[in-house]
Amino acid sequence: MKGLVLAGGSGTRLRPITHTSAKQLVPVANRPVLFYGLESLAEAGITEVGVVVGDTEQEIREAVGDGSRFGLDVTYIRQDAPRGLAHGVLIAQEFLGDSDFVMYLGDNFIIDGIVPFVEQFRSQPADAQILLTRVSDPSAFGVAELDDRGEVRRLVEKPEFPKSDLALVGVYLFTPAIHTAISGLAPSARGELEITDAIQRLIEDGRSVRSSEITGYWKDTGNVADMLEVNREVLERVEPLIEGDVDEASEIVGRVVVARGAVVRNSRIIGPAAIGADCELTDSYIGPFTSVSDGCRVAHSEIEFSIVLPEATIEGVGRLQSSLIGRRATVTAAPRVPNSTRLVLGDHSSVRLPL
């Protein structure tokens, strides 16, 4: 069984971070989201993995390498433009050959991994197995409609009026039958080859399509709010580890990781939190659910429920919260200006100003 990880795409919902960086490499608890998916494949006993890449190919190659650090043998497959999930399978057909495979979207996060689903697919053969979870806004996802027996009846990509709250999770298990379903597939109204259309074709051809509902934690880390939420979830599980240099004037409370080479001076860190290697924290407060990546400098500032990417500088900032700070970004305090309000009011207006 092989793995296929889709790591192309432009990551429009994470801009401006993704103007200069791959969305799959945005860190969660100071490790790229993509790494968690690769580790999930390795834990499931999969060793040969194709990684579909686009414009951020070089950055992903540098981060993942040959895959040996994860116990994987990685092959890179270039996609000329984001043309849909089914297109990712289409261009990977030579790599996949006649093997069954797991397709894993590189920006998805399943905290408990995929081992039980892979084991089920191996022991109870089907032409496809999809993972589902209940969501509050199904129109933002591919949606599955099940019959009275719980079998998959219909799949619809981002329906305007969903008939189900069961959304497709970004992990799919396929036999080579999916290649026939994809061949001759026409682009959707979005101009993409939809994997939901290919699976629907399997259903209409009488092929077996099984569904499994995920009850654990899953997120599509496509926007800032979801990135922060995943970061919070992972930090909840960290074990405290202080390898850096923390002086006696500093206070560490709860589950906190301070990586080797980090220096903490006269600061307070309330976990769960993670401080990366070679960071400098001075006269600052780091609150719960915050990850500060390698090489950052934080001075005279307060940060909480945030992600700070490598080599950023934050100085003299009263409080940052629910923030995502990019690589090598600089955040400093602005000079104070007179406290005033400028108004242009129409006739008979009524305005209430804070004291």
N, C-alpha and C positions, 0 to 999 in steps of 0.2 A: 504494500500500500504506500502511495506517495502523498506528498503534501503540495498544495498550491497556495501561495500567499499573494494576495493582491495588494501591492504597495505603490500603485500609481495614483492618479487623481491629483487634482489641484488644491483640494482642501479649502474651498472658498469660504466655508463657515468659520474657519480659524484665521482668516486674514485679520491683521497684517502679518501675523507670525509666519504663515505659509507662503508669503511673498518670497521669503529667503530660506525657507527650511521645509523639509518633508513633514507632513502632518503626522506620519507614523512614527516620527522620531521625537515628538514632543514628550518630555519626560513625565512619568507618574512615579512619585516617590523616588525621584532622581534616576529613573531608568526608562528608556524609550518604550512607548506602548507596544511597538512592534516586537520587542524582545519577549514580552509576556506571551504573545501568540506563538512565537517560535519555540519557546520552552514548552508550551502546551502540546505542540506537535511531537516534540521529543519525548515528553512524558507518556504519550500515547503509543510509543514504540515506532514512530515514523522517522526515518533517517534521511530519505531523499526528498528534498524540497525545492520546488521551483518558485522563484520570487519574481513576480511581474512588476516591472518598474517603468517609470515615465521620465519626466524632465528632471526629477530629483535622483536619478539613478546613481550618480557618483557619490552623493552623500550617503545613500543607503548602502552602497557597496563598501564604503569606508567604515560604516558602523557595524555591519553584519559580517563582512569578510567572507571567508569560505564556509562559514557556518560551524566550524569545528568547536568554537567556544560553547555552542549549544548542543554538541553531539550530533550535528547535522552535516550533510553534504549538500551545499546550496548551489543551484544553477540559476543564473539571472536571465530573464526573458524580457526583451524590450517591447514596450507598447508605444506606438507612435503618438497616440492621443487617447484620452479617456473615452472609450467607445462602449462601455457597459461591461457588467460582470461576465456575461456569456462570451463577450469578445476576448476577455482574459483567458477563458478556457480554450477558445478557438485557437489562439496563437500559441498556447502551451501544449497543443495536442501531440507534437513530436516528442516533447519531454515526457508527457504522461503515458504515451503508448497505450498498451492494453491493460494498464493497472487501474485498480480502484484508487480513489484519491479523496482526500479531505481538502476542500477549498475554504480558506480562512481569510477574512478581510482584515488587512493589517492594522486598521484603526479600531477594531472591535476588542472588547475586553470581557473575558469570562473568568471571574475570580477563582472558580473551582475547577477550571480546566475542562478538557473534553474527553478524558479517558473513558468514562462509562458509555458515552455515545459511540466512540470508535469500537469499543468492545462489543456493543450491541450490533453494530453494523457488520462486524466480522462474524458474529455467531448466528445472526438472524438475517440472512441475505435479503436485500431489496435493491431495486435499481437506483433509488435515491432515498436519502433520509434528510429531512430538514429539521432545524431546531426552531422552536417557537417560544415566545414569551408574551405575556399580557402587558399592554401599554395603554396609557391614557389618551394618546393622540395617534391612532393607527394610520391616519392619512399621510404621515411622514415616512411610512415604511412600506415594504412589501407585506401584504396581508394574506393570511390563509383562511379559507372557509372550509370547515369540516362538516361531514355528514353526521347523521344520528349515531353512527358507530365510531365516530372520532377519526375517520379516514379523510385524507385530504381530497376535497372535491374541486377546489378552484383556488388559484393564486392570482392576486391583482397587485400590480406595482403602484404604490402611492395613490390609492383610490380617493376620489373626491368625497364619496359617501361610503365609508367602509361598512361592510356587513359583519365584521368580526373585530375583536380587539386583540387578535393573535398576530403579532408581528414576527416576521422572519428575522432570526438572529443571524449575524454574519458568518456562520459556519455551516457548510453543506458537505454531505458525504455522497459520492457518486460512484457508479460503475461506468465502464466505457460506453454504456447506452446513452449517456448524455451527449456524446459527440454527434450521434445521429440526430438527436433532437435539436442540436444547435445548428447543424448544417442546413443552409437554406433559410435560416431564421431572418425575418425582415426587421429592420430597425423600428423601434417604437416611436411614438410621437415626440419623445425626448431626443430622438436621433441615436439611441443606443440599442445594443443587443441585450435584452433583459434576460437574466437567468430565470426570472419567474415565468417568462414565456416558454423557455426551454423545458422547465419542469412541468408546466401545464401541458405541453405537447406529450411528455411522457405519460401523464395521467390519461389524456385522450387516446393514446395508443394502447392503453390497457396495461401499462407498466406499473410495477409496484412502487409507490411513493409513501414512505412512512414518515410520521411526524413524532417528535419528542418535545415535551414542554420543559423548558428550563425553569427551575424554581429558585435557583441561586441568583447571584448578582451578575447582571450583564449590562454593558453600556456600549453604545456607538459613540466614540469620543469625537464626534464631528464638530462640536462647538465648545466654547469656553466654559459654559456652565457644566457640561458633562465632563470635561477634563477635570475641573475642580472637584466634582463629585467622585470621580474615580480615584483621584489623588487622596481624597478623604477616606475612601473605603480601604485602599491599600495601606495607608498609614495606620489605620485602626489595628492592623495585624503585625506591625513591625515590632521586633524585639529590641529593647534598649541596647545600645552599643556606643561607648564613648572611646574612640581611638585618637581623636584630636586633642589639642592642648586647651584645656579649660581652666582659667585661673580661679582663685579662691573667692574673688569678688563676684563671680557669676553663679547663677542658680539654674540647675537643670531639674525639671519636674516632669514625671511621667515617662512615657515611652518615647525616647529621643535617640536618634542616631547622629553622632558627630563623626564624620569620616576622617581618616588619617590625613594629616597635613592641615586640617582646619584649625583656626585659632579663634578662641572665644574670650573676650575681655569685657569685664564689668557688664555682662548682659544676662538676660533672663530668657530661657527657652522653656515653653510649656508644651508638652507633647499631647498627642502624637505629632512628631515633626522630624524632618530629616535635613541635616546640614551636610553638603557635599565636600569633597576633598578640596584642600587648599583655599577654603573660604576664610574671610576675615570678618568677624562680628565684633563690633565695638560699641559700648554704651547703647545697646539696642534691645528690643523685645521681639521675640519670635513666638507667635501664638499657635494654638492648635491647628492641625491640618495644613501645615505649611511645609513646602519643600523648597530648599534653597540649593541650587545645583552647584557643580564644581566651579571654583575660581571666582565666586561672587564676593563683593565687598559691601557690607551693610554697616553703616555708622549712624548713630544718633537717630534711629528710626524704629518704627513699629510695623510689623507685618503679621497678618493673620489670614488663615483660609486662602492661601495663595500659592502660586507656582512661580518660581523665579528661575529662568533658564541660565545656562552657564555664562560666567564672566560679566554678569550685570553688576551695576553699581547703584546702590540706593543710599542716599545720604541726607540727613536732616529732614526726613519726612515724618510728620506726626503720626499718621496711621494709614497703611495700605491694607485693604481688605477685599476679598473676592476678586483678586487680580491675577493676570497672567502677564509676566514681564519677559520680554524677548532676550535673546542672546546679545550680550555686549550692550544692552540698553542702559541708559543713565537716567535715574530719577533723582532730582534734587529739589530742595525747597526754593520757591520763588520769593523775591523780595516782597515785603509787606506793602500793600497799597491802602490808601484811605478806604474805610468801609462806607460805601455809598451805593445808592440805587438810582438808576436812570429810568425814567418812565416817559412814555408817550401815551397819554390817556385820551380816550374819546369822551364826549359829553356824557354826563350822568353816570360816569364810571364809579365803581366802589372797589377799593384796594385795601387789603390787610397785609401789613408788613410785619415781620418778626421784630421783636425788641432787640 
